[in-house]
Amino acid sequence: MKCLALDLSTAKASLCLTVNNSLLQELPFLSEKNHSSELFPLLQQFAPGFPSIDFWALNLGPGSFTGIRASIAAVGGLNFPFQKPVYGINAHDAICAEINQCPLPGMTPSCLCLISDARRGEVYASIYASRDGRWLSFKDTHIITIEGLAPQIAPDKTVLFAGPDIERFRTQITTTFGIRAQFAPDPLFPKARFVAQIAAQMHRREIPVCTTLEPVYLRPISYVKVADLQKKTI
C-alpha cells in the first residue's frame, strides 16, 4: 500500500512517500511564510507515482492555519482524478507516534502532555497515558491555560511536556508543575512519516478513521457581515 503524506502544520514542513508502512522517500523543508510556493515544486518529484497512490495523509494541526489549508487544497486537487481516501491526522498524535517509536532517554514520566501555542496566553494541549509501554490518548486536544492544565493531571504524577512551542511555555510550566515537570531535550515537530504511519492504521481500520479535512482550530469563529456594519454606521 502506497501513501503520500504532507505536513505543513509548522515552518518545519515535510513530505513523504511510504510503501507498506516503510519510508521510501522523505523531503523536509523550511516554509515560514508561503507554504504553497515551497510545496508544489517538491510535489513534482512524486507526480509520476500519483496514479499508484492508495491513500493520502495530511496533518490537520494544531499548527499553521495557512499551511494546513494549503495542504488540504493541494491534496484535494491532486487527488481529484483518482478519488483515493484522504486521512486527516492530529499534529500531537504524530509527535506522540514519534515518541512511541523513539523514546526520549532518561525520561520516566507518568503521563505525556503535548502542547502548541494557541495564542492569547493559551495552549493547545493533548494528554496521553502510558499503557503497555506506549502512549495512548487520554484527553483530546483542547485549548487551555498552563495553569488550567494542573487540575487535569493527578498531583502525584510526573508529566513529560513536549511539542514545537515548548520553550515558549517552559517558565509557566515549571512554575505550575514544579518538580513534576519533565521536558523533552529539544522542541518536537510533527513529521510527515508519522502522519503516514497513523494514516496507515486508519486505512487498515486499526484505529478510528478521520476523513473530515478541517484544520484543528478549536475556537469558535466569529464574523460580522460588511452589510451589517454599514447598517450600524448609517
C-alpha positions as a printed Julia matrix, in Angstrom:
234×3 Matrix{Float64}:
   0.0    0.0     0.0
   1.41   3.37   -1.03
   0.81   6.61    0.91
   1.8   10.19    0.19
   1.77  12.31    3.35
   2.03  16.08    3.82
   2.86  18.0     6.98
   2.65  21.77    6.64
   1.5   22.47   10.18
   4.74  24.23   11.19
   7.6   26.05    9.49
   9.48  22.72    9.57
   7.35  21.1     6.88
   7.83  17.74    5.18
   6.5   15.37    2.54
   7.0   11.64    2.44
   6.15   8.56    0.43
   5.68   5.24    2.21
   5.13   1.76    0.81
   3.64  -0.89    3.1
   4.36   1.44    6.03
   8.08   1.64    5.17
   9.57   5.05    4.41
  10.56   5.24    0.75
  11.36   8.96    0.48
  11.1   11.98    2.76
  11.58  15.64    1.84
  11.87  18.05    4.8
  11.8   21.76    4.01
  11.53  25.1     5.75
   8.48  27.19    4.94
   7.95  30.12    7.26
   5.83  32.39    5.06
   4.5   30.77    1.88
   3.89  27.04    2.12
   2.39  26.8    -1.36
   5.45  28.18   -3.16
   7.67  25.62   -1.45
   5.24  22.71   -1.67
   4.41  22.37   -5.36
   7.97  22.17   -6.75
   8.65  19.35   -4.28
   5.43  17.56   -5.18
   6.63  17.43   -8.78
   9.12  14.77   -7.71
   6.24  12.49   -6.7
   3.98  13.3    -9.66
   4.77  10.19  -11.79
   3.57   7.99   -8.93
   0.28   9.77   -8.22
  -1.87   7.18  -10.08
  -0.48   4.35   -7.92
  -1.07   6.05   -4.55
  -3.55   4.08   -2.42
  -4.28   6.81    0.12
  -3.15  10.3     1.15
  -2.48  11.71    4.61
  -2.5   15.26    5.98
  -1.55  16.9     9.25
  -4.61  18.9    10.32
  -2.92  20.67   13.22
  -2.94  22.33   15.63
  -0.47  24.49   13.78
  -0.23  26.96   10.91
  -3.75  27.57    9.66
  -2.39  28.77    6.31
  -0.09  25.78    5.89
  -2.8   23.28    6.77
  -5.25  24.92    4.36
  -2.59  24.8     1.64
  -2.07  21.07    2.13
  -5.82  20.38    2.11
  -6.23  22.33   -1.13
  -3.19  20.67   -2.73
  -4.32  17.13   -1.97
  -7.9   17.94   -2.95
  -6.71  19.0    -6.41
  -4.07  16.33   -6.94
  -6.35  13.52   -5.78
  -9.39  14.72   -7.76
  -8.74  12.45  -10.8
  -8.11   9.4    -8.61
 -10.58   9.79   -5.7
  -8.44   7.81   -3.26
  -9.02   8.0     0.52
  -7.56  11.01    2.35
  -6.94  10.77    6.11
  -6.54  13.71    8.5
  -4.09  13.35   11.39
  -3.74  15.41   14.58
  -0.29  17.04   14.88
   0.06  15.98   18.51
  -0.75  12.37   17.65
   2.04  12.45   15.05
   4.5   13.68   17.69
   3.24  11.01   20.1
   3.85   8.35   17.44
   7.45   9.52   17.14
   7.96   9.38   20.92
   6.47   5.86   20.97
   8.88   4.77   18.27
  11.9    6.7    19.59
  11.52   7.07   23.39
  13.31  10.02   24.96
  16.29   8.76   27.01
  16.29   9.31   30.75
  12.59  10.17   30.9
  10.31   8.29   33.32
   7.06  10.3    33.35
   3.62   9.11   34.41
   1.89  10.96   31.58
   2.7   12.88   28.41
   1.38  16.34   27.58
   1.94  17.77   24.11
   1.37  21.47   23.67
   1.3   24.03   20.86
   0.82  27.78   21.11
  -2.85  28.78   20.82
  -2.03  32.47   21.46
  -3.97  34.71   23.84
  -1.89  33.17   26.65
  -3.31  29.69   25.99
  -2.11  26.41   24.52
  -3.48  23.53   22.51
  -2.95  20.6    24.87
  -3.27  16.85   24.36
  -2.73  14.44   27.26
  -1.56  10.83   26.83
  -1.4    7.98   29.34
   1.01   5.06   29.31
  -0.37   1.6    28.59
   1.78  -1.46   27.93
   4.79   0.73   27.29
   3.06   3.0    24.76
   1.46   6.42   24.99
  -2.24   6.41   24.19
  -4.65   9.33   24.04
  -6.2   10.16   27.43
  -7.64  13.64   26.76
  -8.17  15.02   23.26
  -6.72  18.3    22.04
  -8.27  21.28   23.78
  -7.47  24.94   24.41
  -6.47  25.83   27.95
  -4.01  27.83   30.02
  -0.97  26.16   31.53
  -2.44  26.81   34.97
  -5.7   25.18   33.88
  -3.86  22.0    32.92
  -2.82  21.25   36.51
  -6.25  20.01   37.75
  -6.49  17.66   34.74
  -3.45  15.66   35.89
  -3.28  13.83   39.22
  -0.93  15.63   41.65
   1.19  12.51   42.22
   2.06  12.1    38.52
   5.15  13.37   36.75
   4.48  14.93   33.35
   6.63  14.95   30.23
   5.98  18.14   28.27
   6.91  18.3    24.6
   5.88  19.98   21.37
   7.01  22.59   18.86
   6.43  25.56   21.21
   7.61  24.02   24.47
  10.33  26.6    25.16
   7.8   29.42   24.99
   5.94  27.97   27.97
   8.78  26.37   29.96
   8.76  29.01   32.72
   4.98  28.82   33.2
   5.06  25.01   33.22
   7.86  24.93   35.79
   6.03  27.45   37.98
   2.78  25.49   37.78
   4.03  21.9    37.99
   7.33  22.3    39.86
   9.49  19.19   40.07
   6.73  17.1    38.49
   7.52  18.64   35.09
   9.95  16.96   32.71
  10.85  18.42   29.32
  11.88  16.94   26.01
  15.5   17.98   25.38
  14.51  19.74   22.14
  11.26  21.05   20.64
   9.49  18.23   18.79
   7.82  19.0    15.48
   5.37  16.67   13.69
   6.81  14.86   10.67
   5.14  13.52    7.55
   6.47   9.99    8.12
   4.49   9.67   11.36
   1.43  11.26    9.75
   1.66   8.47    7.16
   2.14   5.86    9.88
  -1.1    6.82   11.66
  -2.96   7.09    8.33
  -1.91   3.52    7.52
  -3.52   2.38   10.78
  -6.69   4.2     9.79
  -6.6    2.66    6.32
  -6.32  -0.82    7.86
  -9.18   0.13   10.24
  -6.96  -0.48   13.28
  -7.93   2.9    14.75
 -10.9    5.24   14.13
 -10.85   6.89   10.72
 -10.73  10.67   10.3
 -11.68  11.86    6.82
 -13.08  15.26    7.88
 -10.47  17.57    6.42
 -10.79  20.66    8.58
  -7.9   22.3    10.45
  -7.79  21.73   14.2
  -8.97  25.16   15.26
 -11.0   24.89   18.43
 -12.03  28.49   18.95
 -15.49  29.47   17.71
 -15.08  31.6    14.6
 -17.0   34.85   14.81
 -17.54  37.22   11.93
 -19.67  40.21   11.01
 -21.1   40.83    7.56
 -19.98  44.03    5.88
 -23.63  44.87    5.21
 -24.38  44.68    8.94
 -21.5   47.02    9.73
 -22.8   49.51    7.16
 -26.28  49.45    8.72
 -24.84  50.3    12.12
 -22.98  53.31   10.77
 -25.96  54.83    8.93
